[in-house]
Amino acid sequence: MLSKSLKTLIIAAGIFLGPGIVMLVYELLAKLTGFELLTEIDPKTNMLIMAVAALLTGVVTNIFADKLTKFIRGKVSDLEQKISRLTPWNYFSGLIGLLFGLAIAFFLTGPLSMIPSAWLNVPITLILYLLSVYVCIVTMVKISTKVNFKRFFNTVEKEEEVSPVIPKEKTARYILDTSIIIDGRIGDVYRTGIMAGELVVPSFILRELEKVADSTDPIKRSRGRRGLDILQGMQKDFKVRIIGRDYEDLGTTGEKLVRFAGEEEGILITGDFNLNKIAALQGVRVINLNDLANALKPVTLPGESLCVQVIREGRESGQGLAYLEDGTMIVVENGKKYIGAEVEVEVTSVLQTSAGRMIFARLKGSF
């Protein structure tokens, strides 16, 4: 709704820009040649020229309206997040910046009185005021962030009365993506107490879960409903914070998650290998739950003996496949003929990747 209203305002501004340009041309020609087009041309013709100019600028503005809307929404969203982190000293510094900006804009807009057309004079004046105020506020807030102004007001305090400030440890935020919620293991991991912090789910992830739960595909629908049920269960057991935020200037959920995690300075929890890599490349802390699960599996070393049941045939000729209790696959050399039987095998090598672990073994006593 907000995006549509903003787009409408941008198009409306573009429509009014056309007649403003025409009026400026009329007044410039009147100054240069002394010929008053506004009075000399028939009123109906003038109205037609104004209408055509408004139509042209309106069409051009409409072409770029979507991009402008996304750009403005993105900047406004970033500004809202920055404002939410401001301290009282930042607000005080911003107020000083506002006064400086108004003063500077007042002197800058003085020469604009020479522009004959009020159609352009007013918008340019407004833009200069906005830019001056914005630059001064941002500058003062940045300065106040780096400089502790409170020390200038506490010079009367005695040195022995000043106690050292102990920085408060920031609570970690674990940001969940769609795949990790549907997976369900994150709840069990969090219950162990090894994750000291709060679980956070952005609203666009919740909407994606709802969209998957309403899918016509029965498998997707089942996964989406499972994710919502798991999230509801976690809400009952421990608080899961839902933060209402979206980034309409970004296309994919992965891009939104990476930006969200960066803004919140949180840790992204995912099981998506590609998202893991993208987030890491952009400097966002990531925990891949599959890597965590693999790290907690019992270590199996070459030369160890295992008693396993061969379940089925392997990919290569003569191979048999068996599995440990944690799901780790064991490739048994020449184990095809022992399908359905329990055999003792000796580990020859172990392959560890982010996708999981695979053990290669041969029958005990075989060479």
C-alpha positions in Angstrom: 0.0 0.0 0.0 2.8 2.4 0.9 4.7 1.6 -2.3 1.6 2.3 -4.4 1.1 5.7 -2.6 4.7 6.6 -3.1 4.6 5.6 -6.8 1.5 7.8 -7.2 3.2 10.8 -5.7 6.2 10.3 -7.9 4.0 10.2 -11.0 2.0 13.2 -9.9 5.3 15.2 -9.4 6.3 14.2 -12.9 3.0 15.4 -14.3 3.4 18.8 -12.7 7.0 19.0 -13.9 5.9 19.3 -17.6 3.8 22.5 -17.2 6.6 23.9 -15.0 9.2 23.4 -17.8 6.8 25.1 -20.3 6.3 28.1 -18.0 10.0 28.4 -17.6 10.5 28.4 -21.3 7.8 31.1 -21.7 9.4 33.4 -19.2 13.0 32.9 -20.5 11.8 33.8 -24.0 9.9 36.8 -22.7 13.2 38.0 -21.0 15.3 37.4 -24.1 13.0 38.5 -26.9 10.3 40.5 -25.1 7.6 38.3 -26.7 5.0 37.1 -24.2 4.0 33.7 -25.4 1.6 33.2 -22.5 -0.5 36.2 -23.6 0.0 36.1 -27.3 -0.9 32.4 -27.9 -4.5 31.4 -27.8 -5.6 30.1 -24.3 -6.8 26.8 -25.8 -3.5 26.3 -27.5 -1.7 27.1 -24.2 -3.8 24.5 -22.4 -3.1 21.9 -25.1 0.7 22.6 -24.8 0.5 22.3 -21.1 -1.5 19.0 -21.3 1.0 17.5 -23.8 4.0 18.5 -21.6 2.3 17.0 -18.5 1.5 13.8 -20.5 5.1 13.5 -21.7 6.8 14.0 -18.3 4.1 11.9 -16.7 4.9 9.0 -19.1 8.6 9.3 -18.6 8.2 9.4 -14.8 5.9 6.4 -14.9 8.6 4.4 -16.7 11.1 5.0 -13.9 8.5 5.1 -11.1 9.0 1.5 -10.0 12.8 1.8 -9.7 12.5 5.1 -7.9 10.0 3.6 -5.5 12.2 0.7 -4.7 15.2 2.9 -4.2 13.3 5.3 -1.9 11.8 2.4 0.1 15.2 0.9 0.5 16.8 4.1 1.7 13.8 4.8 4.1 14.1 1.2 5.5 17.9 1.7 6.1 17.2 5.1 7.7 14.6 3.6 10.0 17.1 1.0 11.2 19.7 3.6 11.8 17.3 5.8 13.7 16.3 2.9 15.9 19.9 2.5 17.1 20.5 6.2 17.9 21.3 7.3 21.5 20.0 10.5 23.2 23.3 12.1 22.4 22.8 11.3 18.7 19.4 12.9 18.8 20.8 16.0 20.4 23.6 16.2 17.8 21.0 15.6 15.0 19.0 18.6 16.4 22.1 20.8 16.1 22.7 19.5 12.6 19.1 20.4 11.7 19.7 24.0 12.8 22.9 24.2 10.9 21.3 22.8 7.8 18.4 25.3 7.9 20.9 28.2 8.3 23.1 27.0 5.4 20.0 26.3 3.1 18.8 29.9 3.9 22.0 31.4 2.5 22.2 29.0 -0.4 18.6 29.7 -1.6 19.1 33.5 -1.7 20.3 33.6 -5.3 17.3 31.5 -6.4 15.1 34.6 -6.3 16.7 35.5 -9.7 14.9 32.5 -11.3 11.8 33.9 -12.9 9.6 30.8 -12.8 8.0 29.9 -9.4 7.4 26.5 -10.9 11.1 25.7 -10.6 12.1 28.1 -7.9 10.0 26.4 -5.2 11.1 22.8 -6.0 14.8 23.7 -6.2 14.5 25.6 -2.9 12.8 22.6 -1.3 15.5 20.2 -2.6 18.3 22.5 -1.4 16.7 22.7 2.1 16.3 18.9 2.3 19.8 18.2 1.1 21.4 20.7 3.4 19.4 19.5 6.4 20.1 15.8 5.6 23.9 16.3 5.1 24.2 18.3 8.4 22.2 15.9 10.5 24.1 12.8 9.2 27.4 14.6 9.7 26.6 15.6 13.3 25.3 12.2 14.2 28.4 10.5 12.9 30.6 12.9 14.8 28.6 12.3 18.0 29.0 8.5 17.5 32.8 8.8 17.4 33.2 11.6 20.0 31.9 11.4 23.6 30.4 14.9 24.1 29.4 14.0 27.7 33.0 14.5 28.8 32.7 18.2 28.0 29.8 18.6 30.4 31.4 16.6 33.2 34.7 18.6 33.7 33.6 19.6 37.2 33.5 16.0 38.4 36.3 14.8 40.6 38.6 12.3 39.1 38.0 9.8 41.9 34.2 10.0 41.4 34.4 8.9 37.8 33.8 5.2 37.6 34.9 3.2 34.5 32.1 2.3 32.1 31.9 -1.5 31.6 30.4 -2.2 28.2 27.3 -4.3 28.3 27.7 -7.6 26.4 25.4 -7.7 23.4 23.0 -10.6 23.2 23.6 -12.7 20.2 20.8 -12.9 17.6 20.3 -16.1 15.7 18.4 -15.5 12.4 16.6 -18.5 11.0 15.9 -19.1 7.3 13.0 -21.0 5.8 14.9 -24.3 5.3 16.2 -24.4 8.9 12.7 -23.9 10.3 11.2 -26.7 8.2 14.2 -28.9 9.1 13.1 -28.7 12.8 16.5 -29.6 14.4 17.2 -26.0 15.5 14.6 -26.3 18.3 16.4 -29.3 19.7 19.8 -27.6 19.4 18.5 -24.4 21.1 17.0 -26.5 24.0 20.5 -27.8 24.9 21.5 -24.3 25.9 24.6 -24.0 23.7 23.1 -21.1 21.9 23.2 -18.1 24.2 20.9 -15.6 22.6 17.5 -15.0 21.0 16.0 -16.6 17.9 14.8 -14.1 15.3 12.6 -14.7 12.3 12.0 -11.8 9.9 8.5 -11.3 8.7 9.4 -12.0 5.0 10.4 -15.5 6.1 7.1 -16.0 7.9 5.3 -14.9 4.7 7.3 -17.3 2.6 6.4 -20.2 5.0 2.7 -19.2 4.7 3.1 -19.1 0.9 4.6 -22.6 0.9 1.9 -23.9 3.2 -0.8 -22.6 0.8 0.9 -24.2 -2.2 -1.0 -26.5 -4.6 1.9 -28.9 -4.6 1.1 -31.4 -1.8 4.8 -31.9 -0.9 5.5 -28.2 -0.6 2.2 -27.7 1.3 3.2 -30.4 3.8 6.7 -28.9 4.2 5.2 -25.4 4.8 2.7 -26.6 7.3 5.4 -28.5 9.1 7.5 -25.4 9.3 4.6 -23.3 10.8 3.9 -26.1 13.3 7.6 -26.2 14.4 7.7 -22.4 14.7 4.6 -22.4 16.8 6.0 -25.1 19.0 9.2 -23.1 19.5 7.2 -20.1 20.4 5.6 -22.0 23.2 8.8 -23.5 24.6 10.9 -20.3 24.3 10.5 -16.9 22.8 11.1 -16.5 19.1 11.2 -12.9 18.1 9.3 -11.9 14.9 10.7 -8.7 13.3 8.5 -7.0 10.8 10.7 -5.9 7.9 11.0 -6.3 4.2 13.2 -5.1 1.3 11.2 -4.5 -1.8 14.3 -3.4 -3.7 15.7 -6.9 -3.4 14.4 -9.9 -5.4 15.3 -13.1 -3.6 14.7 -14.2 0.0 18.4 -15.1 0.3 19.4 -11.5 -0.5 16.9 -10.2 2.0 18.2 -12.5 4.7 21.9 -11.5 4.1 21.0 -7.8 4.4 18.8 -8.4 7.4 21.6 -10.3 9.2 24.1 -7.6 8.4 21.8 -4.8 9.7 21.0 -6.8 12.9 24.7 -7.9 13.3 23.2 -11.3 13.9 24.3 -14.9 13.1 22.5 -16.5 10.2 21.4 -20.1 10.8 20.9 -22.1 7.6 21.1 -25.5 5.9 21.4 -24.0 2.5 25.0 -24.5 1.1 24.8 -21.7 -1.5 23.3 -19.2 1.0 26.0 -20.1 3.4 28.7 -19.2 0.9 27.0 -15.9 -0.3 26.6 -14.7 3.3 30.2 -15.6 4.2 31.5 -13.6 1.2 29.5 -10.6 2.4 31.0 -10.7 5.9 27.9 -12.1 7.6 28.4 -14.7 10.3 26.8 -18.0 9.4 26.3 -21.3 11.1 25.5 -24.2 8.8 23.4 -26.7 10.8 24.7 -29.6 8.7 28.3 -28.7 9.5 27.3 -28.6 13.2 25.6 -32.0 13.0 28.6 -33.5 11.2 30.9 -32.1 13.8 28.9 -33.8 16.6 29.0 -37.2 14.9 31.4 -39.8 16.5 34.8 -39.8 14.9 35.6 -42.9 12.8 39.2 -43.5 11.9 40.8 -45.7 9.2 41.6 -49.1 10.7 38.6 -49.3 13.0 36.2 -52.2 12.9 32.4 -51.8 12.6 29.5 -54.3 12.7 26.9 -53.2 10.1 24.1 -54.6 8.1 24.4 -54.3 4.3 21.1 -52.7 3.1 21.4 -52.5 -0.7 23.6 -52.5 -3.7 26.1 -49.6 -4.3 26.8 -47.6 -7.4 29.9 -49.4 -8.4 30.1 -53.1 -9.3 30.2 -55.3 -6.2 29.6 -52.5 -3.7 27.2 -52.8 -0.8 25.7 -49.9 1.2 25.2 -49.8 5.0 24.3 -47.0 7.4 25.3 -46.0 10.9 22.6 -45.0 13.5 23.2 -41.3 12.8 22.6 -41.9 9.1 26.2 -41.9 7.9 26.5 -44.0 4.7 29.1 -46.8 4.6 30.3 -48.1 1.2 31.4 -51.7 1.7 33.8 -53.0 -0.9 32.6 -56.4 -2.3 29.6 -56.2 0.0 26.8 -56.8 -2.6 26.6 -60.5 -1.9 26.0 -59.8 1.8 22.8 -57.7 1.3 20.5 -58.3 4.3 23.3 -59.8 6.4 25.3 -58.3 9.3 29.0 -58.2 8.6 32.1 -56.9 10.3 34.0 -54.3 8.2 37.2 -52.4 8.5 37.3 -48.7 7.8 39.7 -47.7 4.9 38.9 -44.0 4.5 36.5 -41.3 5.5 35.2 -38.5 3.2 33.9 -35.4 5.0 32.0 -32.5 3.3 29.3 -29.9 4.2 26.8 -32.2 2.6 27.6 -35.0 5.0 30.1 -37.8 5.8 30.8 -41.0 3.8 32.8 -44.0 5.1 34.6 -46.4 2.9 35.2 -49.9 4.3 36.1 -53.5 3.3 35.1 -56.8 4.7 37.1 -57.8 7.8 40.0 -60.0 6.8 39.7 -59.4 3.0 42.6 -58.0 1.1 
